[in-house]
Amino acid sequence: MKNNVVRAIAPFLFLIFVVMAILTIARTGLSVWQHDRLVHSSDWLHILLQGMRVDLSSLAHLIILPVLVHFCLPKEGAIRRSWTIFLKVLFVGIILLFSYMEFVTPTFISEYDLRPNRLFVEYLMYPKEVFGMLWTGYKLSIFSVLFATIILVFMAWKWVGRIDFSFPSLSILGRISIATICCITLFVGARSTFGHRPLNPAMVAYSDDVLLNELTLNSTYSLAFALKNMASEQSAEKFYGSMDIETMLQTVKLASGRSNRFIEGDIPTRNMQQATYQGKKRNLVILLQESLGARFVGGLGGLPLTPNLDKLLNEGWTFEQLYATGTRSVRGIEAVTTGFVPTPSRAVVKLSKAQNGFFTIAQLLKQQGYHTQFVYGGESHFDNMKSFFLGNGFSDIVDLPKFSKTTFVGSWGACDQDLYAEAHSQFEQLSKQGKPFFSLVFTSSNHTPYEYPQGIIEPYDELPNTRNNAIKYSDKALGEFFEKAKQSAYWNDTVFLVIADHDARVDSLTPIPVKNFHIPGVILGAGIEAKKDARITSSLDMPATMLSLIGVTNDSPMIGRDMSSQESAGKSRAMMQFGNNFGYLTDHKLTVLQPNKPAIGFVFDKHDLSLRPDEVTNEEHQTALAHALLGNYLYSNKLYRLP
C-alpha cells in the first residue's frame, strides 16, 4: 500500500522538486548578482527561505486541480491515456513557464530594478515598438533566452517522458483518501498561512529596498499578482464619462482656490504650500482609529461611548465636519498618508503601480531627515500595508511580532492598550535620537469580532463583544495613552492627529450616504490652540495640514488643502467614493456621479447632514467629474510622485 501511494504521487513530487530547484538556483543567482544590496546575512536567509515559501505556494495553486482530477479518473482506458498525455504537456509547460520568467528577469531588473510585473504585459500591447527596442538593444539577451528555452524544453520533455504515469493498484477508497489528503495539503500550501489572508507580497516583504522584497518572490508569481491587481483597476472614464485632460487639470486647480501655487512641469498637480508654522521641525504622530464614525462619538452628537476622545475634542483643533473618502481602512490609509483622491478602483495601497515611487508624506518627511514609522498591533502584511509602506518612504515597521510586550491578543492582533504602550515606548526612544520622527499608529480593537480584555470598562451593551463596547474600550486605551504622552519628553515637540479611517457599517438608501462618511478628527500637541472648525473638510486634507503644522513646506502632488492656511478660508469641499458612486460635497450641495447615468444633486444641510434632491448645474457636474477622473489619470500615468 505504502509503495503504491508513493508511486501514485511520485510524478507530482518530481515536478515540485524540479521547479523548486530551478527557482532556488535562479533566486540565488540574482542575489549573488545584487550582493552589494544584501547588507546583512539575515537578508540572504530571508530571501531564500521566504522565497521557497512563495515558490511552494505558486506550485500548489497550479497543480491542486490536476492532482484532484488525476485521482478521480478511471485507472485505464482512453480517458486515462489522454490524461497522461495532457499531464506530460502540462508538466513541461509549468517547467517552461517558471524557467522562462526567470530567464528574462535579469534584463527586466536591469531596466526597471524590479521583477517582471504589469509592465511586462502592458508592453505586449505595442509589439512593433517593443520588439524593435529589444532587437536594437538586447540582441544578446534575446538569443540567450531563446537558446536556454529551447534547451530546457528539450530536457524537460526527456525528463517528463521518463516519468511513470501509470496508475498503481489502489482501491476507490484509497484513491479518494490520497486525493483528499493531497488537496488539503496543497490548499494549505497555496495559502501558506493560517491567518486571515493568504500569502501576498506584503507578507514576505521586509526591507525598504524594493528589489530585495522582489527577490523573495519568483517572477511568475510577481506577474500573476500584477495581473490580478490590474483586474481591480476600474476606469473612472467608463463609469462617469470623459473630459479633456487639460480641462480636467484646470478645473481641479481652479477649485483648489490656490491655482497660483501650482508649478508647471511633468507632475501636473505639483504645488507649493508654505508651512504656517516656522520654527524647529516637530514630530508628527497620526493615531488612525478603526471604524469610528461620528455617530459613536459623544462630542459630535453621537452615542456616549468616547469620554476620552470627547475631552480631547475640547482640548485641540476639532473638525466638526470631517468626512472620510471611503468605507474601508485602506481608503482611510490612502487619504491620510498620500492625500490621494478616491477612485472606483481599490485604494492605491493595494494597486501594483503604487507599490514604489508613489507619493506619501513618509517619503517627503524621510527626505527632510525624519525617522518614518508604522506601528500596528496585527500583522502588517494585511491589506498589503507592509509592502506599500516599505516601498514608499516608511523605513520602520513595528507590528505584533516586534512588540516588546502584549497582555491580550485577539483575532486582529494586540489590543489597543498594548498598541499604545508600544507606541509610547517607541516615541520615547525616538525622541532621544536627536532627529524628528513621523509615526502612523493604526488601532484594531474596534473591529469585528470586537475582542478586548474584559474587566477594563463598564460595558455599554449587555453582551460583551459588541461594537459599542469595543469602541468604549478603544477610547479608554486612547485616554491612557494621552495621559502618558502629556507627561513625556516628546510631548512639547510633537503634533498629534486623532482621526478615524472610516465609519462602521454603512446603511443608507441614498447614492452617497453622507452621514456614514462623517468621522472625528482632532489635532493636539505642540502649539495647537483649542478651537472648533465647522468647515467641510476631507480626510485627504489632513496630510497637507499636518505638514504645515510641523513646519515642513509641502512641495508635492497633493491637492488637499492646508486647513491652517488663509488660502483655505471659505473653500470647503469633501470627496467620497461609495462603491462605484463618487460624491463631491460642498457647504450646501452634494453632486453624485453614478456609472453610466446622469449626475444627480442634493441640497446638503450641515446641521443634520440631511439631503434633499436638487438639480445639478453644469459647473457642479464638471467640477465633480474633474475630481472623479483625476485619480485614475495620475495613477495610470505614474504622475503622483515627488518632484
C-alpha positions as CSV (number, residue, x, y, z in Angstrom):
1,M,0.0,0.0,0.0
2,K,2.8,2.4,1.0
3,N,4.7,1.8,-2.2
4,N,1.5,2.3,-4.3
5,V,0.8,5.7,-2.6
6,V,4.4,6.9,-3.3
7,R,4.1,5.7,-6.8
8,A,0.8,7.5,-7.3
9,I,2.1,10.9,-6.1
10,A,5.7,10.5,-7.5
11,P,5.0,12.4,-10.8
12,F,3.9,15.5,-8.8
13,L,6.7,15.2,-6.3
14,F,9.1,15.2,-9.3
15,L,7.6,18.3,-10.8
16,I,7.8,20.1,-7.4
17,F,11.4,19.1,-7.0
18,V,12.5,20.3,-10.5
19,V,10.7,23.6,-10.3
20,M,11.8,24.3,-6.8
21,A,15.4,23.6,-7.8
22,I,15.2,25.9,-10.8
23,L,13.7,28.8,-8.8
24,T,16.1,28.4,-5.9
25,I,19.1,28.4,-8.3
26,A,17.7,31.5,-10.1
27,R,17.0,33.3,-6.9
28,T,20.4,32.6,-5.5
29,G,22.0,33.8,-8.8
30,L,20.0,37.0,-8.7
31,S,21.0,37.5,-5.0
32,V,24.7,37.0,-5.8
33,W,24.3,39.5,-8.7
34,Q,22.8,42.1,-6.3
35,H,25.0,41.1,-3.3
36,D,26.1,44.7,-2.6
37,R,22.4,45.4,-1.6
38,L,22.2,42.4,0.7
39,V,23.8,44.1,3.7
40,H,23.1,41.6,6.4
41,S,23.4,37.8,6.5
42,S,19.8,37.7,7.6
43,D,18.9,39.2,4.1
44,W,20.2,36.0,2.4
45,L,18.3,33.8,4.9
46,H,15.1,35.7,4.5
47,I,15.2,35.9,0.7
48,L,16.0,32.2,0.3
49,L,13.6,30.7,2.9
50,Q,10.7,33.0,2.3
51,G,11.4,32.6,-1.5
52,M,10.8,28.8,-1.1
53,R,7.6,29.6,0.7
54,V,6.4,31.7,-2.3
55,D,7.5,29.0,-4.8
56,L,5.6,26.2,-3.0
57,S,2.5,28.4,-2.9
58,S,2.8,29.2,-6.6
59,L,3.2,25.5,-7.5
60,A,0.3,24.5,-5.2
61,H,-2.0,26.9,-7.0
62,L,-1.1,25.3,-10.3
63,I,-1.3,21.6,-9.5
64,I,-4.1,21.3,-7.0
65,L,-6.8,20.8,-9.7
66,P,-4.7,18.4,-11.8
67,V,-4.0,16.3,-8.7
68,L,-7.7,16.1,-7.9
69,V,-8.5,15.0,-11.5
70,H,-5.6,12.6,-11.6
71,F,-7.0,10.5,-8.8
72,C,-10.7,10.7,-9.9
73,L,-10.3,9.5,-13.5
74,P,-10.5,5.8,-14.4
75,K,-7.3,3.8,-13.9
76,E,-7.3,2.5,-17.5
77,G,-8.7,3.2,-20.9
78,A,-8.7,6.0,-23.5
79,I,-9.5,8.7,-20.9
80,R,-6.5,7.8,-18.8
81,R,-4.2,7.6,-21.8
82,S,-5.4,11.1,-22.9
83,W,-5.0,12.4,-19.4
84,T,-1.4,11.1,-19.3
85,I,-0.5,12.9,-22.5
86,F,-2.1,16.1,-21.1
87,L,-0.1,15.7,-17.9
88,K,3.1,15.4,-19.8
89,V,2.4,18.6,-21.7
90,L,1.3,20.3,-18.5
91,F,4.4,19.4,-16.7
92,V,6.7,20.6,-19.5
93,G,4.6,23.8,-19.7
94,I,4.9,24.5,-16.0
95,I,8.7,23.9,-16.0
96,L,8.9,26.1,-19.1
97,L,6.8,28.9,-17.6
98,F,8.8,29.2,-14.4
99,S,12.1,28.9,-16.2
100,Y,11.3,31.4,-19.0
101,M,10.2,34.0,-16.5
102,E,13.4,33.6,-14.6
103,F,15.5,33.8,-17.8
104,V,14.0,37.2,-18.7
105,T,14.2,38.5,-15.1
106,P,17.8,39.9,-15.2
107,T,17.1,42.0,-18.2
108,F,13.9,43.4,-16.7
109,I,15.7,44.1,-13.4
110,S,18.5,45.9,-15.3
111,E,15.9,48.2,-16.8
112,Y,13.3,48.7,-14.0
113,D,15.0,47.4,-10.8
114,L,12.0,45.1,-10.3
115,R,10.9,41.6,-11.2
116,P,8.6,41.4,-14.3
117,N,5.3,43.0,-13.4
118,R,2.4,44.7,-15.1
119,L,4.8,46.5,-17.5
120,F,5.7,43.0,-18.9
121,V,2.1,42.7,-20.1
122,E,1.4,46.3,-21.0
123,Y,4.3,46.4,-23.4
124,L,2.9,43.4,-25.3
125,M,0.1,45.8,-26.4
126,Y,2.8,47.5,-28.6
127,P,4.6,44.6,-30.2
128,K,6.2,46.6,-33.1
129,E,7.8,49.1,-30.8
130,V,8.8,46.6,-28.1
131,F,10.3,44.1,-30.4
132,G,12.1,46.8,-32.3
133,M,13.5,48.1,-29.0
134,L,14.5,44.5,-27.9
135,W,16.2,43.8,-31.2
136,T,18.1,47.0,-31.2
137,G,19.3,47.0,-27.6
138,Y,19.1,43.4,-26.3
139,K,20.1,41.0,-29.1
140,L,22.4,39.0,-26.8
141,S,19.6,38.7,-24.2
142,I,17.1,37.6,-26.9
143,F,19.4,34.9,-28.3
144,S,20.5,33.8,-24.8
145,V,16.9,33.4,-23.6
146,L,15.8,31.7,-26.8
147,F,18.7,29.2,-26.7
148,A,18.2,28.5,-23.0
149,T,14.4,28.0,-23.6
150,I,15.0,25.6,-26.5
151,I,17.5,23.5,-24.5
152,L,15.1,23.5,-21.5
153,V,12.1,22.4,-23.5
154,F,14.2,19.5,-24.9
155,M,15.5,18.5,-21.5
156,A,12.1,18.8,-19.8
157,W,10.4,16.7,-22.4
158,K,13.0,14.0,-21.9
159,W,12.7,14.2,-18.1
160,V,8.9,14.0,-18.2
161,G,9.0,11.2,-20.8
162,R,10.7,9.0,-18.3
163,I,8.1,9.5,-15.6
164,D,5.8,6.6,-15.0
165,F,2.3,8.0,-15.1
166,S,0.7,4.6,-15.0
167,F,-1.8,4.2,-12.1
168,P,-0.9,1.8,-9.3
169,S,-3.4,-0.7,-8.0
170,L,-5.4,1.2,-5.5
171,S,-9.0,0.9,-4.4
172,I,-11.5,3.6,-4.9
173,L,-11.4,4.4,-1.2
174,G,-7.6,4.6,-1.3
175,R,-7.7,6.9,-4.3
176,I,-10.3,9.2,-2.6
177,S,-8.2,9.2,0.6
178,I,-5.0,10.2,-1.3
179,A,-6.8,12.8,-3.3
180,T,-8.3,14.3,-0.2
181,I,-5.0,14.4,1.7
182,C,-3.1,15.8,-1.3
183,C,-5.7,18.5,-2.0
184,I,-5.9,19.6,1.7
185,T,-2.1,19.8,1.8
186,L,-1.9,21.8,-1.5
187,F,-4.7,24.1,-0.3
188,V,-2.7,24.9,2.9
189,G,0.5,25.3,0.8
190,A,-1.3,27.7,-1.6
191,R,-2.5,29.9,1.2
192,S,0.8,29.5,3.1
193,T,-0.7,30.8,6.3
194,F,-3.5,30.1,8.7
195,G,-4.1,33.8,9.1
196,H,-6.9,36.0,7.8
197,R,-5.5,36.5,4.3
198,P,-3.5,34.1,2.1
199,L,0.1,34.7,1.1
200,N,0.8,38.0,-0.7
201,P,3.9,40.1,-1.4
202,A,3.4,42.2,1.7
203,M,3.6,39.0,3.9
204,V,7.2,38.4,2.8
205,A,8.3,42.0,2.4
206,Y,10.9,43.1,5.0
207,S,13.1,45.9,3.5
208,D,12.6,49.4,2.3
209,D,14.8,48.4,-0.7
210,V,12.0,47.3,-3.1
211,L,14.2,45.0,-5.1
212,L,15.1,42.9,-2.0
213,N,11.4,42.3,-1.4
214,E,11.1,41.4,-5.1
215,L,13.9,38.8,-4.9
216,T,11.8,36.9,-2.3
217,L,9.1,36.4,-5.0
218,N,9.5,34.4,-8.2
219,S,8.8,36.2,-11.5
220,T,5.8,34.0,-12.4
221,Y,4.2,34.9,-9.0
222,S,5.1,38.6,-9.5
223,L,3.5,38.7,-12.9
224,A,0.4,36.8,-11.8
225,F,-0.1,39.1,-8.8
226,A,0.2,42.2,-11.0
227,L,-2.4,40.7,-13.4
228,K,-4.7,40.1,-10.5
229,N,-4.3,43.8,-9.4
230,M,-4.9,45.1,-12.9
231,A,-8.3,43.4,-12.9
232,S,-9.1,45.5,-9.8
233,E,-8.4,48.8,-11.6
234,Q,-11.7,50.3,-12.6
235,S,-11.8,53.1,-15.2
236,A,-13.5,56.2,-14.0
237,E,-14.0,57.4,-17.6
238,K,-16.0,54.3,-18.4
239,F,-18.2,55.0,-15.4
240,Y,-18.6,58.7,-15.4
241,G,-17.7,60.0,-18.8
242,S,-14.6,61.7,-20.2
243,M,-13.1,65.1,-20.1
244,D,-10.2,66.7,-21.9
245,I,-7.1,66.3,-19.7
246,E,-6.2,70.0,-19.8
247,T,-9.7,71.0,-18.9
248,M,-9.8,68.4,-16.1
249,L,-6.5,69.7,-14.6
250,Q,-7.5,73.4,-14.9
251,T,-10.9,72.6,-13.2
252,V,-9.1,70.9,-10.3
253,K,-6.6,73.7,-9.9
254,L,-9.3,76.4,-10.0
255,A,-11.4,74.5,-7.4
256,S,-8.5,74.4,-5.1
257,G,-8.6,78.1,-4.6
258,R,-4.8,78.4,-5.0
259,S,-4.3,77.9,-8.7
260,N,-1.2,80.3,-8.5
261,R,0.6,77.7,-6.3
262,F,0.8,75.0,-9.0
263,I,4.1,74.5,-10.7
264,E,4.4,73.8,-14.4
265,G,6.2,70.6,-15.3
266,D,5.8,66.8,-15.8
267,I,3.8,66.4,-12.5
268,P,0.5,68.1,-13.3
269,T,-0.7,68.7,-9.7
270,R,2.7,69.7,-8.2
271,N,2.2,72.6,-6.0
272,M,3.9,74.5,-3.2
273,Q,2.3,75.1,0.2
274,Q,4.3,77.1,2.6
275,A,4.2,75.9,6.2
276,T,2.3,78.1,8.5
277,Y,4.5,77.1,11.5
278,Q,8.0,78.4,11.1
279,G,10.5,77.0,13.7
280,K,12.1,73.8,14.7
281,K,10.6,70.9,12.9
282,R,8.1,69.0,15.1
283,N,7.4,65.3,15.3
284,L,4.2,64.0,13.7
285,V,2.0,61.2,15.1
286,I,-1.2,60.1,13.4
287,L,-3.4,57.9,15.5
288,L,-5.7,56.2,13.0
289,Q,-8.9,54.9,14.6
290,E,-10.5,51.8,13.2
291,S,-14.2,52.2,12.1
292,L,-15.0,55.1,14.3
293,G,-17.9,57.1,12.8
294,A,-19.0,60.4,14.3
295,R,-22.3,58.6,15.3
296,F,-20.3,56.8,18.0
297,V,-18.6,60.0,19.4
298,G,-20.5,61.8,22.1
299,G,-18.7,65.1,21.4
300,L,-20.0,65.1,17.9
301,G,-23.6,64.3,18.9
302,G,-23.2,60.5,18.8
303,L,-23.5,57.8,21.4
304,P,-21.9,58.4,24.8
305,L,-19.0,55.9,24.1
306,T,-16.0,58.1,23.9
307,P,-15.5,60.3,27.1
308,N,-11.7,60.4,26.5
309,L,-11.9,61.5,22.9
310,D,-14.7,64.0,23.8
311,K,-12.2,65.5,26.2
312,L,-9.5,65.7,23.5
313,L,-12.1,67.4,21.2
314,N,-12.3,70.2,23.7
315,E,-8.5,70.5,24.1
316,G,-7.5,70.6,20.5
317,W,-8.4,71.8,17.0
318,T,-11.6,69.8,16.3
319,F,-13.0,69.3,12.8
320,E,-16.7,69.1,13.2
321,Q,-17.5,68.5,9.5
322,L,-14.7,66.0,8.6
323,Y,-15.6,63.3,6.0
324,A,-13.8,60.1,5.1
325,T,-13.0,59.3,1.4
326,G,-14.3,55.8,1.6
327,T,-15.6,52.9,3.6
328,R,-12.6,50.7,4.1
329,S,-9.4,51.0,6.1
330,V,-7.1,51.1,3.1
331,R,-9.0,54.0,1.8
332,G,-8.5,55.9,5.0
333,I,-4.8,55.0,5.0
334,E,-4.6,56.2,1.4
335,A,-6.2,59.6,2.4
336,V,-4.1,60.4,5.5
337,T,-0.7,59.2,4.1
338,T,-0.9,60.2,0.5
339,G,-3.7,62.8,0.2
340,F,-4.8,60.9,-2.9
341,V,-8.3,61.4,-4.3
342,P,-10.7,58.4,-4.1
343,T,-11.4,56.4,-7.3
344,P,-13.7,53.4,-8.3
345,S,-10.6,51.2,-8.1
346,R,-9.3,49.7,-4.9
347,A,-7.2,52.0,-2.8
348,V,-3.7,52.6,-4.1
349,V,-2.3,50.7,-1.1
350,K,-3.2,47.5,-2.9
351,L,-2.6,48.5,-6.5
352,S,0.5,47.4,-8.4
353,K,1.6,50.8,-9.9
354,A,1.7,52.4,-6.4
355,Q,4.0,49.9,-4.7
356,N,7.0,52.1,-5.1
357,G,7.6,55.7,-6.2
358,F,4.1,56.7,-5.2
359,F,3.9,59.9,-3.1
360,T,3.4,59.6,0.7
361,I,4.1,62.1,3.4
362,A,6.6,59.5,4.8
363,Q,8.6,59.8,1.6
364,L,8.6,63.6,1.8
365,L,9.5,63.6,5.5
366,K,12.2,61.0,5.1
367,Q,13.9,63.4,2.6
368,Q,13.6,66.0,5.3
369,G,15.6,63.9,7.8
370,Y,12.6,62.3,9.6
371,H,12.5,58.8,11.0
372,T,9.4,57.3,9.4
373,Q,7.4,54.5,11.1
374,F,4.3,52.4,11.1
375,V,3.0,50.9,14.3
376,Y,0.2,48.2,14.1
377,G,-1.0,45.6,16.6
378,G,-1.6,43.0,14.0
379,E,0.3,41.6,11.1
380,S,1.4,44.5,8.9
381,H,1.1,42.5,5.6
382,F,-2.7,42.7,6.0
383,D,-4.3,44.6,3.1
384,N,-0.8,44.9,1.6
385,M,0.1,47.7,4.0
386,K,3.7,46.5,4.7
387,S,4.6,46.3,1.0
388,F,3.1,49.6,0.2
389,F,4.7,51.4,3.2
390,L,8.2,49.9,2.7
391,G,8.1,50.8,-1.0
392,N,7.0,54.4,-0.3
393,G,9.1,56.0,2.4
394,F,8.4,54.2,5.6
395,S,11.7,52.8,7.0
396,D,10.5,51.2,10.2
397,I,7.5,48.7,10.6
398,V,6.6,47.8,14.1
399,D,3.9,45.2,14.1
400,L,2.8,42.4,16.5
401,P,5.9,40.2,16.1
402,K,8.1,43.1,17.2
403,F,6.1,44.2,20.2
404,S,8.1,44.1,23.4
405,K,5.1,43.1,25.5
406,T,1.5,42.0,25.0
407,T,-1.2,41.4,27.6
408,F,-4.1,40.5,25.2
409,V,-4.0,39.2,21.6
410,G,-7.2,38.7,19.7
411,S,-8.0,37.8,16.1
412,W,-6.7,41.1,14.8
413,G,-3.6,41.3,17.0
414,A,-2.7,43.1,20.2
415,C,-5.3,45.0,22.0
416,D,-5.2,48.8,21.7
417,Q,-3.8,49.2,25.2
418,D,-0.8,47.1,24.1
419,L,-0.6,49.0,20.9
420,Y,-0.4,52.4,22.6
421,A,2.0,51.1,25.2
422,E,4.4,50.0,22.4
423,A,3.8,53.3,20.5
424,H,4.6,55.3,23.6
425,S,7.8,53.3,24.2
426,Q,8.8,53.8,20.5
427,F,8.3,57.6,20.8
428,E,10.3,57.9,24.0
429,Q,13.2,56.0,22.3
430,L,12.9,58.1,19.1
431,S,12.8,61.4,20.9
432,K,16.3,60.6,22.4
433,Q,17.9,60.2,18.9
434,G,18.1,63.9,18.1
435,K,16.0,63.9,14.9
436,P,12.3,64.3,14.3
437,F,10.0,61.4,13.7
438,F,6.8,60.6,11.9
439,S,4.7,57.6,13.1
440,L,1.4,56.3,11.9
441,V,-0.3,54.2,14.6
442,F,-3.3,52.1,13.5
443,T,-5.8,50.6,16.0
444,S,-7.7,47.4,15.6
445,S,-9.7,46.6,18.8
446,N,-12.8,48.2,17.2
447,H,-13.1,45.5,14.5
448,T,-15.4,42.5,14.4
449,P,-15.3,40.2,16.4
450,Y,-14.7,43.0,18.9
451,E,-12.3,41.3,21.1
452,Y,-10.8,43.2,24.0
453,P,-9.6,42.4,27.6
454,Q,-12.6,42.0,29.9
455,G,-12.9,43.9,33.2
456,I,-11.4,47.1,31.8
457,I,-14.5,49.1,31.0
458,E,-18.1,49.4,32.2
459,P,-19.9,47.8,29.3
460,Y,-22.4,49.9,27.3
461,D,-24.1,46.8,25.9
462,E,-25.1,43.8,28.0
463,L,-23.3,41.4,25.7
464,P,-19.5,41.9,25.9
465,N,-18.3,41.6,22.3
466,T,-20.2,44.3,20.6
467,R,-19.1,47.3,18.5
468,N,-20.2,49.8,21.2
469,N,-18.3,48.1,23.9
470,A,-15.2,47.7,21.7
471,I,-15.4,51.5,20.9
472,K,-15.6,52.2,24.6
473,Y,-12.6,50.1,25.3
474,S,-10.6,51.6,22.5
475,D,-11.4,55.1,23.8
476,K,-10.2,54.2,27.2
477,A,-6.9,53.0,25.7
478,L,-6.6,56.3,23.8
479,G,-7.2,58.3,27.0
480,E,-4.5,56.3,28.9
481,F,-2.0,57.0,26.0
482,F,-2.6,60.7,26.1
483,E,-2.2,60.7,29.9
484,K,1.3,59.3,29.5
485,A,2.1,61.3,26.4
486,K,1.4,64.6,28.1
487,Q,4.0,63.7,30.8
488,S,6.6,62.6,28.3
489,A,9.7,64.3,26.9
490,Y,8.3,64.2,23.3
491,W,5.0,65.9,24.1
492,N,6.2,69.5,23.6
493,D,7.9,68.6,20.2
494,T,5.0,66.6,18.7
495,V,1.8,67.3,16.9
496,F,-0.9,64.6,17.1
497,L,-3.8,63.9,14.7
498,V,-6.5,61.6,16.0
499,I,-8.7,60.6,13.1
500,A,-10.9,57.7,12.0
501,D,-10.2,55.7,8.8
502,H,-14.0,55.4,8.1
503,D,-17.3,54.8,9.7
504,A,-18.6,51.4,10.6
505,R,-21.2,49.6,8.5
506,V,-23.0,51.8,6.0
507,D,-26.8,51.8,6.0
508,S,-28.5,54.3,3.6
509,L,-30.8,54.5,0.7
510,T,-29.0,57.5,-0.9
511,P,-26.3,57.1,-3.6
512,I,-23.8,58.7,-1.2
513,P,-24.8,58.3,2.5
514,V,-23.0,61.4,3.8
515,K,-23.9,60.6,7.4
516,N,-21.9,57.4,7.2
517,F,-18.8,59.3,6.0
518,H,-18.8,61.7,8.9
519,I,-15.8,61.0,11.2
520,P,-14.0,62.5,14.1
521,G,-10.7,64.4,13.7
522,V,-8.7,66.5,16.2
523,I,-5.2,67.9,16.2
524,L,-3.4,68.3,19.5
525,G,0.1,68.9,20.9
526,A,2.8,71.4,20.5
527,G,1.5,74.9,19.8
528,I,-2.0,73.8,18.9
529,E,-4.8,76.0,20.2
530,A,-8.2,74.6,21.1
531,K,-10.9,75.6,18.6
532,K,-13.9,74.2,16.7
533,D,-13.8,74.2,12.9
534,A,-17.1,73.9,11.2
535,R,-15.8,73.9,7.6
536,I,-16.4,71.0,5.3
537,T,-13.1,69.0,5.5
538,S,-11.9,65.8,3.8
539,S,-9.5,63.3,5.3
540,L,-7.3,63.9,2.3
541,D,-6.8,67.5,3.6
542,M,-5.1,66.2,6.7
543,P,-1.6,65.4,5.2
544,A,-1.1,68.9,3.9
545,T,-2.4,70.4,7.1
546,M,-0.2,68.3,9.3
547,L,2.9,69.1,7.3
548,S,2.2,72.8,7.7
549,L,1.8,72.5,11.4
550,I,5.1,70.7,12.0
551,G,7.0,73.2,9.9
552,V,7.6,71.3,6.7
553,T,7.0,73.2,3.5
554,N,5.0,71.0,1.1
555,D,6.2,70.6,-2.4
556,S,4.2,67.7,-3.6
557,P,1.4,66.5,-5.9
558,M,-1.3,66.6,-3.2
559,I,-4.4,68.7,-3.9
560,G,-5.6,68.6,-0.3
561,R,-6.0,71.9,1.5
562,D,-3.8,73.1,4.3
563,M,-6.6,74.0,6.7
564,S,-4.2,76.2,8.7
565,S,-3.6,78.5,5.8
566,Q,-5.7,81.6,5.0
567,E,-5.9,80.3,1.4
568,S,-8.3,77.6,2.7
569,A,-10.7,80.1,4.2
570,G,-14.2,79.6,2.7
571,K,-13.0,76.8,0.4
572,S,-14.9,73.8,1.8
573,R,-15.3,70.5,-0.1
574,A,-15.0,66.8,0.5
575,M,-14.8,63.8,-1.8
576,M,-16.3,60.4,-1.2
577,Q,-16.3,57.0,-3.0
578,F,-19.2,54.7,-2.2
579,G,-18.9,51.6,-4.3
580,N,-18.9,52.9,-7.9
581,N,-20.6,56.2,-6.9
582,F,-18.5,59.3,-6.5
583,G,-19.6,62.2,-4.4
584,Y,-18.4,65.8,-4.3
585,L,-19.6,67.7,-1.3
586,T,-19.6,71.5,-0.7
587,D,-21.2,73.6,2.1
588,H,-24.7,73.3,0.6
589,K,-24.5,70.8,-2.2
590,L,-23.7,67.2,-2.9
591,T,-23.1,66.2,-6.5
592,V,-23.1,62.5,-7.2
593,L,-21.7,60.7,-10.2
594,Q,-23.0,57.2,-10.9
595,P,-21.9,54.7,-13.6
596,N,-23.5,55.4,-17.0
597,K,-26.1,57.7,-15.5
598,P,-26.6,61.4,-15.4
599,A,-25.2,63.3,-12.4
600,I,-27.7,63.9,-9.6
601,G,-27.6,66.6,-6.9
602,F,-28.8,67.1,-3.4
603,V,-29.1,70.1,-1.2
604,F,-27.0,69.4,1.9
605,D,-27.8,70.6,5.4
606,K,-24.7,70.8,7.5
607,H,-26.6,70.8,10.8
608,D,-28.4,67.4,10.5
609,L,-26.5,66.1,7.4
610,S,-29.8,65.6,5.6
611,L,-30.1,65.5,1.8
612,R,-32.9,66.9,-0.5
613,P,-32.9,66.2,-4.2
614,D,-31.9,69.2,-6.4
615,E,-30.8,70.0,-9.9
616,V,-27.2,69.8,-10.9
617,T,-25.7,72.8,-12.7
618,N,-23.1,72.2,-15.5
619,E,-20.4,73.8,-13.3
620,E,-21.1,71.5,-10.4
621,H,-21.1,68.5,-12.8
622,Q,-17.8,69.5,-14.4
623,T,-16.1,70.1,-11.0
624,A,-17.2,66.7,-9.7
625,L,-16.2,65.0,-12.9
626,A,-12.8,66.5,-13.0
627,H,-12.0,65.3,-9.5
628,A,-13.5,61.9,-10.2
629,L,-11.2,61.4,-13.2
630,L,-8.1,62.9,-11.7
631,G,-7.1,59.9,-9.6
632,N,-7.2,57.3,-12.4
633,Y,-5.2,59.7,-14.7
634,L,-2.5,60.4,-12.1
635,Y,-2.2,56.7,-11.1
636,S,-2.3,55.2,-14.6
637,N,0.5,57.5,-15.8
638,K,2.6,57.4,-12.6
639,L,2.3,61.1,-12.1
640,Y,1.6,61.1,-8.4
641,R,5.1,61.3,-7.1
642,L,7.7,63.6,-5.6
643,P,9.4,66.0,-7.9
